[in-house]
Amino acid sequence: MLIKLIYIEFSRFAEYFKSLSLLFVRLILAYGFFEPAMMKWSDISAVSQWFGSMGIPFPTLNAYLAATTELSGVVLLTLGFMTRLIAIPLIAVMIVAIITVHLPQGFSAGNNGFEIPLYYMIMLFVLVTHGPGRFSIDEVVFEER
C-alpha cells in the first residue's frame, strides 16, 4: 500500500510538468524540422529533381508541399498554434521520408535509417493526442486543457 501511495503522489506531482514537457517536445520538433525546411527552400529545384529521381509523383509540387509543411511546422510548433492540426501533415511528411529514403537503410540513425523520423512521428502523435500544453497560443485561443 505504501508503494501505491508513493506512486500516486509522484504521479500527481509529475502532472505539474506536463505542459513543460509538451513545450520541450514542440521546440525540439521545430528545431528538427528547421534545417531540412531551410535546405529545401534554399534549392527547391534540386529537391524537385531529387524527388523525381526517387519516383515521387509531381516532384516539383511535392517539393513545395514538403518544404511549406516543414517551415509551417517550425513556426506553428514554436508558437504552439494550431498544434494538433500541423502535426498531421508533418506525420505524413515523415511517413513519406521513411518509405522513400530511410527504410532501405534499416532502423539505425547512424546508417540514415528510419529511427529519427519514427521518433518525430511518435512525438507528433503525442501532440495530436495531448495538445500543445499551457505554454501555447492554442491554450489562449482555444482554451485547450
CNS distance restraints for C-alpha pairs under 8 A (distance, minus, plus):
assign (resid   1 and name CA) (resid   5 and name CA) 6.23 0.50 0.50
assign (resid   2 and name CA) (resid   6 and name CA) 6.14 0.50 0.50
assign (resid   3 and name CA) (resid   7 and name CA) 6.04 0.50 0.50
assign (resid   4 and name CA) (resid   8 and name CA) 6.12 0.50 0.50
assign (resid   5 and name CA) (resid   9 and name CA) 6.18 0.50 0.50
assign (resid   6 and name CA) (resid  10 and name CA) 6.03 0.50 0.50
assign (resid   7 and name CA) (resid  11 and name CA) 6.04 0.50 0.50
assign (resid   8 and name CA) (resid  12 and name CA) 6.19 0.50 0.50
assign (resid   9 and name CA) (resid  13 and name CA) 6.17 0.50 0.50
assign (resid  10 and name CA) (resid  14 and name CA) 6.07 0.50 0.50
assign (resid  11 and name CA) (resid  15 and name CA) 6.39 0.50 0.50
assign (resid  12 and name CA) (resid  16 and name CA) 7.52 0.50 0.50
assign (resid  13 and name CA) (resid  17 and name CA) 7.92 0.50 0.50
assign (resid  14 and name CA) (resid  18 and name CA) 7.01 0.50 0.50
assign (resid  17 and name CA) (resid  21 and name CA) 6.15 0.50 0.50
assign (resid  18 and name CA) (resid  22 and name CA) 6.29 0.50 0.50
assign (resid  18 and name CA) (resid 133 and name CA) 7.18 0.50 0.50
assign (resid  19 and name CA) (resid  23 and name CA) 6.12 0.50 0.50
assign (resid  19 and name CA) (resid 132 and name CA) 7.35 0.50 0.50
assign (resid  19 and name CA) (resid 133 and name CA) 4.29 0.50 0.50
assign (resid  19 and name CA) (resid 134 and name CA) 5.43 0.50 0.50
assign (resid  19 and name CA) (resid 135 and name CA) 6.56 0.50 0.50
assign (resid  20 and name CA) (resid  24 and name CA) 6.29 0.50 0.50
assign (resid  20 and name CA) (resid 133 and name CA) 7.37 0.50 0.50
assign (resid  20 and name CA) (resid 135 and name CA) 7.41 0.50 0.50
assign (resid  21 and name CA) (resid  25 and name CA) 6.22 0.50 0.50
assign (resid  22 and name CA) (resid  26 and name CA) 6.18 0.50 0.50
assign (resid  22 and name CA) (resid 127 and name CA) 7.37 0.50 0.50
assign (resid  22 and name CA) (resid 131 and name CA) 7.87 0.50 0.50
assign (resid  22 and name CA) (resid 132 and name CA) 5.81 0.50 0.50
assign (resid  22 and name CA) (resid 133 and name CA) 5.71 0.50 0.50
assign (resid  23 and name CA) (resid  27 and name CA) 6.17 0.50 0.50
assign (resid  23 and name CA) (resid  80 and name CA) 7.99 0.50 0.50
assign (resid  23 and name CA) (resid 132 and name CA) 6.72 0.50 0.50
assign (resid  23 and name CA) (resid 133 and name CA) 6.71 0.50 0.50
assign (resid  23 and name CA) (resid 135 and name CA) 6.54 0.50 0.50
assign (resid  23 and name CA) (resid 136 and name CA) 7.85 0.50 0.50
assign (resid  24 and name CA) (resid  28 and name CA) 6.00 0.50 0.50
assign (resid  25 and name CA) (resid  29 and name CA) 6.11 0.50 0.50
assign (resid  25 and name CA) (resid 123 and name CA) 6.69 0.50 0.50
assign (resid  26 and name CA) (resid  30 and name CA) 6.09 0.50 0.50
assign (resid  26 and name CA) (resid  77 and name CA) 5.28 0.50 0.50
assign (resid  26 and name CA) (resid  78 and name CA) 6.26 0.50 0.50
assign (resid  26 and name CA) (resid  80 and name CA) 7.37 0.50 0.50
assign (resid  26 and name CA) (resid 127 and name CA) 7.88 0.50 0.50
assign (resid  26 and name CA) (resid 132 and name CA) 7.34 0.50 0.50
assign (resid  27 and name CA) (resid  31 and name CA) 6.07 0.50 0.50
assign (resid  27 and name CA) (resid  77 and name CA) 6.73 0.50 0.50
assign (resid  27 and name CA) (resid  78 and name CA) 5.61 0.50 0.50
assign (resid  28 and name CA) (resid  32 and name CA) 6.09 0.50 0.50
assign (resid  29 and name CA) (resid  33 and name CA) 6.19 0.50 0.50
assign (resid  29 and name CA) (resid  74 and name CA) 7.62 0.50 0.50
assign (resid  29 and name CA) (resid  77 and name CA) 7.49 0.50 0.50
assign (resid  29 and name CA) (resid 120 and name CA) 6.84 0.50 0.50
assign (resid  29 and name CA) (resid 123 and name CA) 7.81 0.50 0.50
assign (resid  30 and name CA) (resid  34 and name CA) 6.10 0.50 0.50
assign (resid  30 and name CA) (resid  73 and name CA) 6.55 0.50 0.50
assign (resid  30 and name CA) (resid  74 and name CA) 4.29 0.50 0.50
assign (resid  30 and name CA) (resid  75 and name CA) 7.31 0.50 0.50
assign (resid  30 and name CA) (resid  77 and name CA) 5.84 0.50 0.50
assign (resid  30 and name CA) (resid  78 and name CA) 6.07 0.50 0.50
assign (resid  31 and name CA) (resid  35 and name CA) 7.46 0.50 0.50
assign (resid  31 and name CA) (resid  74 and name CA) 7.00 0.50 0.50
assign (resid  32 and name CA) (resid  36 and name CA) 7.70 0.50 0.50
assign (resid  33 and name CA) (resid  37 and name CA) 6.06 0.50 0.50
assign (resid  33 and name CA) (resid  70 and name CA) 5.79 0.50 0.50
assign (resid  33 and name CA) (resid  71 and name CA) 7.22 0.50 0.50
assign (resid  33 and name CA) (resid  73 and name CA) 7.33 0.50 0.50
assign (resid  33 and name CA) (resid  74 and name CA) 6.18 0.50 0.50
assign (resid  34 and name CA) (resid  38 and name CA) 6.16 0.50 0.50
assign (resid  34 and name CA) (resid  70 and name CA) 7.22 0.50 0.50
assign (resid  34 and name CA) (resid  71 and name CA) 6.63 0.50 0.50
assign (resid  34 and name CA) (resid  74 and name CA) 5.98 0.50 0.50
assign (resid  35 and name CA) (resid  39 and name CA) 6.01 0.50 0.50
assign (resid  36 and name CA) (resid  40 and name CA) 6.16 0.50 0.50
assign (resid  36 and name CA) (resid  67 and name CA) 7.95 0.50 0.50
assign (resid  36 and name CA) (resid  70 and name CA) 7.60 0.50 0.50
assign (resid  37 and name CA) (resid  41 and name CA) 6.25 0.50 0.50
assign (resid  37 and name CA) (resid  66 and name CA) 7.96 0.50 0.50
assign (resid  37 and name CA) (resid  67 and name CA) 5.19 0.50 0.50
assign (resid  37 and name CA) (resid  68 and name CA) 7.58 0.50 0.50
assign (resid  37 and name CA) (resid  70 and name CA) 5.35 0.50 0.50
assign (resid  37 and name CA) (resid  71 and name CA) 5.39 0.50 0.50
assign (resid  38 and name CA) (resid  42 and name CA) 5.95 0.50 0.50
assign (resid  38 and name CA) (resid  67 and name CA) 7.85 0.50 0.50
assign (resid  38 and name CA) (resid  71 and name CA) 7.59 0.50 0.50
assign (resid  39 and name CA) (resid  43 and name CA) 6.76 0.50 0.50
assign (resid  40 and name CA) (resid  44 and name CA) 5.25 0.50 0.50
assign (resid  40 and name CA) (resid  47 and name CA) 6.13 0.50 0.50
assign (resid  40 and name CA) (resid  63 and name CA) 7.50 0.50 0.50
assign (resid  40 and name CA) (resid  67 and name CA) 5.72 0.50 0.50
assign (resid  41 and name CA) (resid  67 and name CA) 6.36 0.50 0.50
assign (resid  43 and name CA) (resid  47 and name CA) 6.59 0.50 0.50
assign (resid  44 and name CA) (resid  48 and name CA) 6.08 0.50 0.50
assign (resid  44 and name CA) (resid  60 and name CA) 7.93 0.50 0.50
assign (resid  44 and name CA) (resid  63 and name CA) 6.63 0.50 0.50
assign (resid  44 and name CA) (resid  64 and name CA) 7.18 0.50 0.50
assign (resid  45 and name CA) (resid  49 and name CA) 6.21 0.50 0.50
assign (resid  45 and name CA) (resid  60 and name CA) 7.29 0.50 0.50
assign (resid  46 and name CA) (resid  50 and name CA) 6.09 0.50 0.50
assign (resid  47 and name CA) (resid  51 and name CA) 6.05 0.50 0.50
assign (resid  47 and name CA) (resid  60 and name CA) 7.91 0.50 0.50
assign (resid  47 and name CA) (resid  63 and name CA) 6.06 0.50 0.50
assign (resid  48 and name CA) (resid  52 and name CA) 6.16 0.50 0.50
assign (resid  48 and name CA) (resid  59 and name CA) 4.97 0.50 0.50
assign (resid  48 and name CA) (resid  60 and name CA) 4.65 0.50 0.50
assign (resid  48 and name CA) (resid  61 and name CA) 7.92 0.50 0.50
assign (resid  48 and name CA) (resid  62 and name CA) 7.52 0.50 0.50
assign (resid  48 and name CA) (resid  63 and name CA) 5.29 0.50 0.50
assign (resid  49 and name CA) (resid  53 and name CA) 6.18 0.50 0.50
assign (resid  49 and name CA) (resid  59 and name CA) 6.97 0.50 0.50
assign (resid  49 and name CA) (resid  60 and name CA) 7.69 0.50 0.50
assign (resid  50 and name CA) (resid  54 and name CA) 6.52 0.50 0.50
assign (resid  51 and name CA) (resid  55 and name CA) 6.55 0.50 0.50
assign (resid  51 and name CA) (resid  56 and name CA) 5.37 0.50 0.50
assign (resid  51 and name CA) (resid  59 and name CA) 5.20 0.50 0.50
assign (resid  51 and name CA) (resid  60 and name CA) 7.85 0.50 0.50
assign (resid  51 and name CA) (resid  62 and name CA) 7.83 0.50 0.50
assign (resid  51 and name CA) (resid  63 and name CA) 7.09 0.50 0.50
assign (resid  52 and name CA) (resid  56 and name CA) 5.45 0.50 0.50
assign (resid  52 and name CA) (resid  57 and name CA) 6.98 0.50 0.50
assign (resid  52 and name CA) (resid  58 and name CA) 7.59 0.50 0.50
assign (resid  52 and name CA) (resid  59 and name CA) 5.10 0.50 0.50
assign (resid  54 and name CA) (resid 100 and name CA) 7.03 0.50 0.50
assign (resid  56 and name CA) (resid  62 and name CA) 7.84 0.50 0.50
assign (resid  57 and name CA) (resid  62 and name CA) 7.63 0.50 0.50
assign (resid  58 and name CA) (resid  62 and name CA) 6.07 0.50 0.50
assign (resid  59 and name CA) (resid  63 and name CA) 5.89 0.50 0.50
assign (resid  60 and name CA) (resid  64 and name CA) 6.34 0.50 0.50
assign (resid  61 and name CA) (resid  65 and name CA) 6.14 0.50 0.50
assign (resid  62 and name CA) (resid  66 and name CA) 5.94 0.50 0.50
assign (resid  63 and name CA) (resid  67 and name CA) 6.08 0.50 0.50
assign (resid  64 and name CA) (resid  68 and name CA) 5.88 0.50 0.50
assign (resid  65 and name CA) (resid  69 and name CA) 5.92 0.50 0.50
assign (resid  66 and name CA) (resid  70 and name CA) 6.08 0.50 0.50
assign (resid  66 and name CA) (resid  93 and name CA) 6.54 0.50 0.50
assign (resid  67 and name CA) (resid  71 and name CA) 6.10 0.50 0.50
assign (resid  68 and name CA) (resid  72 and name CA) 5.87 0.50 0.50
assign (resid  69 and name CA) (resid  73 and name CA) 5.93 0.50 0.50
assign (resid  69 and name CA) (resid  86 and name CA) 7.92 0.50 0.50
assign (resid  69 and name CA) (resid  89 and name CA) 6.84 0.50 0.50
assign (resid  69 and name CA) (resid  90 and name CA) 6.59 0.50 0.50
assign (resid  69 and name CA) (resid  93 and name CA) 7.96 0.50 0.50
assign (resid  70 and name CA) (resid  74 and name CA) 6.30 0.50 0.50
assign (resid  70 and name CA) (resid  90 and name CA) 6.81 0.50 0.50
assign (resid  71 and name CA) (resid  75 and name CA) 6.54 0.50 0.50
assign (resid  72 and name CA) (resid  76 and name CA) 5.97 0.50 0.50
assign (resid  72 and name CA) (resid  86 and name CA) 7.74 0.50 0.50
assign (resid  73 and name CA) (resid  77 and name CA) 5.57 0.50 0.50
assign (resid  73 and name CA) (resid  86 and name CA) 6.10 0.50 0.50
assign (resid  73 and name CA) (resid  87 and name CA) 7.47 0.50 0.50
assign (resid  73 and name CA) (resid  90 and name CA) 7.06 0.50 0.50
assign (resid  74 and name CA) (resid  78 and name CA) 6.04 0.50 0.50
assign (resid  75 and name CA) (resid  79 and name CA) 6.29 0.50 0.50
assign (resid  76 and name CA) (resid  80 and name CA) 5.70 0.50 0.50
assign (resid  76 and name CA) (resid  81 and name CA) 5.06 0.50 0.50
assign (resid  76 and name CA) (resid  82 and name CA) 6.54 0.50 0.50
assign (resid  76 and name CA) (resid  83 and name CA) 6.46 0.50 0.50
assign (resid  76 and name CA) (resid  86 and name CA) 7.24 0.50 0.50
assign (resid  77 and name CA) (resid  81 and name CA) 6.56 0.50 0.50
assign (resid  77 and name CA) (resid  83 and name CA) 5.95 0.50 0.50
assign (resid  77 and name CA) (resid  86 and name CA) 7.83 0.50 0.50
assign (resid  79 and name CA) (resid 136 and name CA) 6.08 0.50 0.50
assign (resid  79 and name CA) (resid 137 and name CA) 6.24 0.50 0.50
assign (resid  80 and name CA) (resid 132 and name CA) 5.79 0.50 0.50
assign (resid  80 and name CA) (resid 135 and name CA) 7.37 0.50 0.50
assign (resid  80 and name CA) (resid 136 and name CA) 4.30 0.50 0.50
assign (resid  80 and name CA) (resid 137 and name CA) 5.34 0.50 0.50
assign (resid  80 and name CA) (resid 138 and name CA) 5.97 0.50 0.50
assign (resid  81 and name CA) (resid 136 and name CA) 6.58 0.50 0.50
assign (resid  81 and name CA) (resid 137 and name CA) 5.13 0.50 0.50
assign (resid  81 and name CA) (resid 138 and name CA) 5.03 0.50 0.50
assign (resid  82 and name CA) (resid  86 and name CA) 6.20 0.50 0.50
assign (resid  82 and name CA) (resid 138 and name CA) 6.35 0.50 0.50
assign (resid  83 and name CA) (resid  87 and name CA) 6.16 0.50 0.50
assign (resid  83 and name CA) (resid 127 and name CA) 6.94 0.50 0.50
assign (resid  83 and name CA) (resid 128 and name CA) 7.34 0.50 0.50
assign (resid  83 and name CA) (resid 131 and name CA) 6.70 0.50 0.50
assign (resid  83 and name CA) (resid 132 and name CA) 6.09 0.50 0.50
assign (resid  83 and name CA) (resid 138 and name CA) 7.28 0.50 0.50
assign (resid  84 and name CA) (resid  88 and name CA) 7.04 0.50 0.50
assign (resid  84 and name CA) (resid 127 and name CA) 6.01 0.50 0.50
assign (resid  84 and name CA) (resid 128 and name CA) 4.44 0.50 0.50
assign (resid  84 and name CA) (resid 129 and name CA) 7.63 0.50 0.50
assign (resid  84 and name CA) (resid 131 and name CA) 5.99 0.50 0.50
assign (resid  84 and name CA) (resid 132 and name CA) 7.52 0.50 0.50
assign (resid  85 and name CA) (resid  89 and name CA) 7.76 0.50 0.50
assign (resid  85 and name CA) (resid 128 and name CA) 7.44 0.50 0.50
assign (resid  86 and name CA) (resid  90 and name CA) 6.41 0.50 0.50
assign (resid  87 and name CA) (resid  91 and name CA) 6.09 0.50 0.50
assign (resid  87 and name CA) (resid 124 and name CA) 5.38 0.50 0.50
assign (resid  87 and name CA) (resid 125 and name CA) 7.20 0.50 0.50
assign (resid  87 and name CA) (resid 127 and name CA) 6.98 0.50 0.50
assign (resid  87 and name CA) (resid 128 and name CA) 6.33 0.50 0.50
assign (resid  88 and name CA) (resid  92 and name CA) 6.45 0.50 0.50
assign (resid  88 and name CA) (resid 124 and name CA) 7.63 0.50 0.50
assign (resid  88 and name CA) (resid 128 and name CA) 7.45 0.50 0.50
assign (resid  89 and name CA) (resid  93 and name CA) 6.24 0.50 0.50
assign (resid  90 and name CA) (resid  94 and name CA) 6.29 0.50 0.50
assign (resid  90 and name CA) (resid 121 and name CA) 7.90 0.50 0.50
assign (resid  90 and name CA) (resid 124 and name CA) 7.58 0.50 0.50
assign (resid  91 and name CA) (resid  95 and name CA) 6.22 0.50 0.50
assign (resid  91 and name CA) (resid 120 and name CA) 7.86 0.50 0.50
assign (resid  91 and name CA) (resid 121 and name CA) 5.40 0.50 0.50
assign (resid  91 and name CA) (resid 124 and name CA) 6.65 0.50 0.50
assign (resid  91 and name CA) (resid 125 and name CA) 7.74 0.50 0.50
assign (resid  92 and name CA) (resid  96 and name CA) 6.31 0.50 0.50
assign (resid  93 and name CA) (resid  97 and name CA) 6.12 0.50 0.50
assign (resid  94 and name CA) (resid  98 and name CA) 6.03 0.50 0.50
assign (resid  94 and name CA) (resid 117 and name CA) 5.62 0.50 0.50
assign (resid  94 and name CA) (resid 118 and name CA) 7.41 0.50 0.50
assign (resid  94 and name CA) (resid 120 and name CA) 7.51 0.50 0.50
assign (resid  94 and name CA) (resid 121 and name CA) 6.50 0.50 0.50
assign (resid  95 and name CA) (resid  99 and name CA) 6.20 0.50 0.50
assign (resid  95 and name CA) (resid 117 and name CA) 7.87 0.50 0.50
assign (resid  95 and name CA) (resid 121 and name CA) 8.00 0.50 0.50
assign (resid  96 and name CA) (resid 100 and name CA) 5.90 0.50 0.50
assign (resid  97 and name CA) (resid 101 and name CA) 5.45 0.50 0.50
assign (resid  97 and name CA) (resid 102 and name CA) 6.48 0.50 0.50
assign (resid  97 and name CA) (resid 117 and name CA) 7.44 0.50 0.50
assign (resid  98 and name CA) (resid 102 and name CA) 4.67 0.50 0.50
assign (resid  98 and name CA) (resid 103 and name CA) 5.32 0.50 0.50
assign (resid  98 and name CA) (resid 114 and name CA) 5.58 0.50 0.50
assign (resid  98 and name CA) (resid 117 and name CA) 6.65 0.50 0.50
assign (resid  98 and name CA) (resid 118 and name CA) 7.78 0.50 0.50
assign (resid  99 and name CA) (resid 103 and name CA) 5.52 0.50 0.50
assign (resid 101 and name CA) (resid 105 and name CA) 7.81 0.50 0.50
assign (resid 102 and name CA) (resid 106 and name CA) 6.94 0.50 0.50
assign (resid 102 and name CA) (resid 107 and name CA) 7.98 0.50 0.50
assign (resid 102 and name CA) (resid 112 and name CA) 6.04 0.50 0.50
assign (resid 102 and name CA) (resid 113 and name CA) 4.60 0.50 0.50
assign (resid 102 and name CA) (resid 114 and name CA) 4.75 0.50 0.50
assign (resid 103 and name CA) (resid 107 and name CA) 7.21 0.50 0.50
assign (resid 103 and name CA) (resid 113 and name CA) 6.05 0.50 0.50
assign (resid 103 and name CA) (resid 114 and name CA) 5.63 0.50 0.50
assign (resid 104 and name CA) (resid 113 and name CA) 7.34 0.50 0.50
assign (resid 105 and name CA) (resid 111 and name CA) 6.18 0.50 0.50
assign (resid 105 and name CA) (resid 112 and name CA) 6.09 0.50 0.50
assign (resid 105 and name CA) (resid 113 and name CA) 4.66 0.50 0.50
assign (resid 105 and name CA) (resid 114 and name CA) 7.43 0.50 0.50
assign (resid 106 and name CA) (resid 111 and name CA) 7.39 0.50 0.50
assign (resid 106 and name CA) (resid 112 and name CA) 7.85 0.50 0.50
assign (resid 106 and name CA) (resid 113 and name CA) 4.78 0.50 0.50
assign (resid 106 and name CA) (resid 114 and name CA) 6.53 0.50 0.50
assign (resid 107 and name CA) (resid 111 and name CA) 7.85 0.50 0.50
assign (resid 107 and name CA) (resid 113 and name CA) 4.58 0.50 0.50
assign (resid 107 and name CA) (resid 114 and name CA) 5.05 0.50 0.50
assign (resid 107 and name CA) (resid 115 and name CA) 5.19 0.50 0.50
assign (resid 108 and name CA) (resid 112 and name CA) 6.64 0.50 0.50
assign (resid 108 and name CA) (resid 113 and name CA) 4.83 0.50 0.50
assign (resid 108 and name CA) (resid 114 and name CA) 6.76 0.50 0.50
assign (resid 108 and name CA) (resid 115 and name CA) 5.65 0.50 0.50
assign (resid 109 and name CA) (resid 113 and name CA) 4.88 0.50 0.50
assign (resid 109 and name CA) (resid 114 and name CA) 6.58 0.50 0.50
assign (resid 109 and name CA) (resid 115 and name CA) 5.27 0.50 0.50
assign (resid 109 and name CA) (resid 116 and name CA) 6.16 0.50 0.50
assign (resid 114 and name CA) (resid 118 and name CA) 5.95 0.50 0.50
assign (resid 115 and name CA) (resid 119 and name CA) 6.30 0.50 0.50
assign (resid 116 and name CA) (resid 120 and name CA) 6.20 0.50 0.50
assign (resid 117 and name CA) (resid 121 and name CA) 6.16 0.50 0.50
assign (resid 118 and name CA) (resid 122 and name CA) 6.29 0.50 0.50
assign (resid 119 and name CA) (resid 123 and name CA) 6.20 0.50 0.50
assign (resid 120 and name CA) (resid 124 and name CA) 6.02 0.50 0.50
assign (resid 121 and name CA) (resid 125 and name CA) 6.05 0.50 0.50
assign (resid 122 and name CA) (resid 126 and name CA) 6.29 0.50 0.50
assign (resid 123 and name CA) (resid 127 and name CA) 6.49 0.50 0.50
assign (resid 124 and name CA) (resid 128 and name CA) 6.31 0.50 0.50
assign (resid 125 and name CA) (resid 129 and name CA) 6.20 0.50 0.50
assign (resid 126 and name CA) (resid 130 and name CA) 5.71 0.50 0.50
assign (resid 126 and name CA) (resid 131 and name CA) 7.51 0.50 0.50
assign (resid 127 and name CA) (resid 131 and name CA) 4.75 0.50 0.50
assign (resid 127 and name CA) (resid 132 and name CA) 5.94 0.50 0.50
assign (resid 131 and name CA) (resid 144 and name CA) 7.45 0.50 0.50
assign (resid 132 and name CA) (resid 136 and name CA) 6.21 0.50 0.50
assign (resid 132 and name CA) (resid 138 and name CA) 7.11 0.50 0.50
assign (resid 132 and name CA) (resid 139 and name CA) 7.72 0.50 0.50
assign (resid 133 and name CA) (resid 139 and name CA) 6.95 0.50 0.50
assign (resid 133 and name CA) (resid 144 and name CA) 7.67 0.50 0.50
assign (resid 133 and name CA) (resid 145 and name CA) 7.38 0.50 0.50
assign (resid 134 and name CA) (resid 139 and name CA) 5.58 0.50 0.50
assign (resid 134 and name CA) (resid 144 and name CA) 7.80 0.50 0.50
assign (resid 134 and name CA) (resid 145 and name CA) 7.54 0.50 0.50
assign (resid 135 and name CA) (resid 139 and name CA) 7.12 0.50 0.50
assign (resid 136 and name CA) (resid 140 and name CA) 7.04 0.50 0.50
assign (resid 137 and name CA) (resid 141 and name CA) 6.05 0.50 0.50
assign (resid 138 and name CA) (resid 142 and name CA) 5.31 0.50 0.50
assign (resid 138 and name CA) (resid 143 and name CA) 6.75 0.50 0.50
assign (resid 138 and name CA) (resid 144 and name CA) 6.49 0.50 0.50
assign (resid 139 and name CA) (resid 143 and name CA) 4.55 0.50 0.50
assign (resid 139 and name CA) (resid 144 and name CA) 4.80 0.50 0.50
assign (resid 139 and name CA) (resid 145 and name CA) 7.20 0.50 0.50
assign (resid 140 and name CA) (resid 144 and name CA) 7.70 0.50 0.50
